[in-house]
Amino acid sequence: MKLALTPALKRSHWMETAEPSLHIPAALQGAHQVDVAIIGGGFVGLWTALTLKQHEPDIRVAILEQDVCGGGASGRNGGFVMSWWPKISSLTSFCDKEQALFLGQSAERAIYELGEFCQQHKIDAHFQQNGWLWTATSPEHIDSWQGTLDACARLGVAPFERLSASEVARRTGSKTHLAGVLERSNATVQPAALVRGMRKVALAAGVEIHENSGVTHIEAGNPVQLSTASGRISAANVVLATNAWSAALPELAKLIVPVNSSIVVTEPIAQRLEQMGWTGAEAITDSQMMVDYYRTTRDGRIAFGKGTGVISYGAKITPKFSDDPYSIALTEADLRRTYPMLDDKAVTHSWSGPIDRTYDSLPVFGHLRGHENIHYGIGWSGNGVGPSRLGGRILASLALGRKDEWSQCALVGRQCKKFPAEPMRYLGGSLVRHAVLRKERAEMAGRKAAPLDRMLAKLAPAGLEDKS
């Protein structure tokens, strides 16, 4: 099995400010033997390593990362720490009530645990637990959350709070927002600061971390042999925590499609934010399928992202997943539409990043067919900052052969709808994406979308939230 080496090319604003003089260590050299090798040094890989060390302090764990920890999606996202309550309808489609509640409550609890982790280890990740606003910015999107609220009510939980239209506009600093609900448990972080802090904690716990050491070949067996450009690791168990790069393996490519997302960051505008009324540091999304997501930063900027959804032929991670001018232009246009009063303020940073999207936008865990010692956890679909903590527990239990609530949860080995093979994946995906874009442009302009666009948009995978 081969993995394609395609590190991100452009650093995010988060990484530039977390480590202005980022040092890339020397690559792995020579032959090594470990109990568990983890491919990928982002949130999932680091949480897995830390959990393994909690279970068995003497276990030998190595992380192999093609770039630096946080160079991929973990250091390029919007820094939203969300639960799985917005996905409760998707969860209940394959979980019974007890399992859906377990996963929903565990994901919510993980938000609090992340704050405690940062406090315990003195990681200044800018953790702020000020809630998440799920909003409508078009009349077509008002009450798009109703199905989710109803599904929560059937389970006896009420994580969302309805807000008046005036309250939503006040909290967000923009009359573009017409309605919304609030989930108070959610938080924001500076994601690169978090992942670099986790790296230090993992090193202190005895985890071996080899950055600049992309895996070029996986030789299945017992043990598994992993090759890099200048080294080799023999491991009793391997964990694939490679996010969108997992699509390089044909078996996993059927489960996910890499799509891009882009973020723009304004110059510091703290005084203007105060004048606008956006002073609560809430995370915000709208209800588009190609979702807008935005938050403020500690130094008074707006970080505004959009799920721009560009795909590539053969699911290759191309430069579009690092710095795509077209996607960035779409993102800035939505920033200007949402906050027209800031047209005089400059965008100072921009970048793109990869998302490993499943059809229902929930992750899937398991082992490669015929290789029970090669485990994977993929399909975070743009919501991995908080739930990756649960992913680390699941993958650690799988790697250790533990029979517990994590290894036996409903996300492990679940049957997912698969994406078609090429060329239908690319051609069909592009057709649907452009239909979604046209449909949402019409809706945001107050027009009725064309019937064909509405029909094609229904074929798109589920988004960040389950919408009515």
Steps between C-alpha positions, in 0.01 A plus 500: 500500500628845413419841648542813290717766663335838453566732794316829516700773330374819662500553876181623664478818705453274801832323446685822421390653830528181710863441398642794303840327474374150435782245494457191285689214667725252322323208338487147639825315445572129521290206617277507810253270674191617690178361640274750322589725208264787421507656155393864534596759759178698526228495764393139438853363500606694809185413700551135407861508617413673826219255571725202430751637752224550757393138464851352488775745604779266391366440148726621221308736271634685197332766286609544139403835347582606143516871591485637855233432760222739407622557144190326362135545584555523878683831465291640215138481622278767652567392858137411575467248785157355433289209621308244296155628598463673159549152348259316727264408215790340314609316814153361561489372142745224597502510884240396754387759755754399765794510261394832346475651848838354597671651196316832523572542871860384461564753224354779712705392801814497284469878463528548876779243518698693241483814713615299802783345298626842393484626858672191642787515253521879480429508127404851390267390221266801544224265624174695535173323575252764389263291292410447137232683303332303221339769288291567191623769263228438240123463544534155339716387792284613794425205730737271311593371849146392590555134408809492719317655795218248457748211490666626819161530669418138414818401686412716799777758453483871424848631410365784284338824611280700264588868465290784367594652166610820673719307744670308219568823310634663817730213594640461149538870426314470170136533393577244231417241766123448502457222758702253699554263789781488755692196627673628814749216550705572187837673502771644279877448506807611314537159333871512416582609856296206625662239277851628570421495872372143472824408326701619802277303738540187288880535492504541877293182531761306305338496156756494219411763239671496160402802291617554144462121471220416261415132458558390143410131531303277737591133494220315677588210725570420861682725566414774248796659326483875431750661266597867479756667276783430744365266765289200586273413791375156597176513701269242654206735432459798269247784526415703191420854615555657161179696450439586133831339401338162580339514156837386360397148610232361265313324779461824696444718193157340467399641840614861468544776247756775569344845460661835562400774739645851514551766766572872484610709797453874538734755644446566875167684540423471872342848522276432200391167646397680816305758299327219307410317821683176425672491839401157633759300301235256382577263213252547215389301199227562249274234347642474151610157386826666398505631852643832620669474842655788685633618835708772654858465622677609816663792317168629362493352150224312320596156369238424236485161331292334232457137405585569138487132409753480215593140416782353294515215253608178666458658845855633485603767749607771258599865567126584495496358852761748617441827315219520246443858375151423364382351829656782698320755281167325570578511871589868506187580298287336771691691770420829320136400452459407868689805633469772232590763759856360497568559131767750600688236701762284335537125488856432611518118490337225297547129443317180411494157660376144444190337651444123492124489448283192532148487356341571839787719632574270793822300540542128451746268677623154424793300368615437147345195342704193591739701719365517854806682628462800265231727643347820365280788615399727212221725380507788749320713242603837640415427865807334646638739761276377782390153382860401420541446875242222473676374188820465698322286756342282233825447311703436815254233610506341154880498491521343846227245431289630787132405508346814642239767430731665248613207289142371494322829430277543195760696302726195476447285194181676402365465149539832320371610165795485262611751240517387136824421321663737255411660267147514645626621838662809351250570223193439715648679801588806294152508345333485842739756650427759233127438537528560876697819436240634256212400728649676800596811306135526389371450855737756648380748235136433592424307179353157451767253386457322167318163529796307355740657750268416788475142378877456457572665836306222673769256382771679700640331814367622834657816637635619835146502640197282426258747344124469464 
